[in-house]
Amino acid sequence: MSDSVWLTTVSHVIARVWSSAITPTPTPGRPVLLVCAGTALAIVLVTPIWRPARNAISLAHEGSHGLAALVTGRQLRGIQLHSDTSGVTLSRGRPTGFGMWLTAVAGYIGPSLIGLCAAGLLGRGYAMAVLWLLVVLLALLLLQIRNWYGLFLVLFSAAALVALAWFGAPDLRSAAAYVVTWFLLAGAVRPIVELQIRRARGETSQSDVDQLAQLTGVPGLVWVGMLLAATVGGLFLGTTWMLGAN
């Protein structure tokens, strides 16, 4: 393929993606939206389904750690994602201070914030923008992945979203955008509950919450309460935006 043909093809793809992202689509009816919300909630609440689906929350969690590290001037050294849905984000910088605090807190609220951005777009009819935005975020995350499972997970997720956005029927793409958004909002809540259960059992002492307690002097249980309030509030607000558009 010559350079001119390659550039023409790339330009066509970019133009099509941009056009679809900025073109509003009809909002599904209230019954469809309720089915989408119920589907996302079932994925979060039914444990056998939640276990593999939690990988998506881990992507958002670790990616948010990485973004917070970069924004606060820390040196991001890489991100690893594991098959048990755990992950590690490595950064270099001061071990205390605002940068470390924001990096630690970003993980658990990250999925909720991404979900709120998506809900805001959906409330204005930009379902395709949500799908392409998630692809862009995965592409940025890919640059920092440092293990094979993480590489597979990011590539698989991005490929699935691209295939849906490019080849999917309009109704399917719209419904999928709503399901993914509600999943991010609801899925941000459960890991915090699971974390506190593990903390109560003495099964973890080095979680993000425990690091925050060490950094700030605020008890870990208080941090759990604040994170839970923030994510539940995000779920409520995002739901209001999405249902309010109908």
C-alpha positions, 0 to 999 in steps of 0.5 A: 500500500502506497503512502498516499493510499495509506494516508487516505485510508487513515484520514477516512477512518478518522473522519468517520470516527469523528463524524459518528462521535459528534453526531447525536443519536436518538435516546432509547425509550424509557423501557429500554433504558431500564433494561440497560440499567437492570442488565448492568446492575445484574452484572455487578450483583451476580457474583459469577458474572461479576468476577470476570466483568470486574476486569473492566473496573480494574482497567479504570481503577489502575488507569485512574491511578496512572492519570492522577500520578501524571497530573500531579507530576509524578513519574509513571513507571508502568501498570500491571493487571492480573488475572485475579482482577488485581493490579499495580500502578508504579510511580516515582516521586515524593512518598507523601504530599498531595500527589501521593494522596491524589494518586491513591484516592483516584483508583476507587473513584476513577470508574465512577468519574469515567461513568459520569463523563459517559452519562453526561454525553449520553444525556445529550445523545452522544452514545457513539462518543462514549464508545470512542472515548473509551477506546481512546482511554484504552489506547492511552492505557496501553502505553503504560501496560507492563505485563502480558495479561494486562496487554491482552486485557486492554487489546481485547477490550479495545477490539471489542469496543471498536468492532461494536462501534464500527460494525454494530447496529445503531440500536445495539451501539446505543444500548451497549453505551448505556449498559457500559456506563451504568456498569462503570457507575454501579461497578465502582461501588462494589469493590469498596464494599468488598474492600471493607469486608476484607479489611474487617477480616484482617485480610489486607493492610496495604490497600489504597485506603490503608495507604490513605490512612497512613498519608493523612492520619484519617482512619481507613474506615472514614476513607471507606465511607467517603469513597462509598458516598462518592461512588453511590452519589455518582451512580445516582447523579449519572442515572438522573442524567441518563433517565432525565434525557428521556 
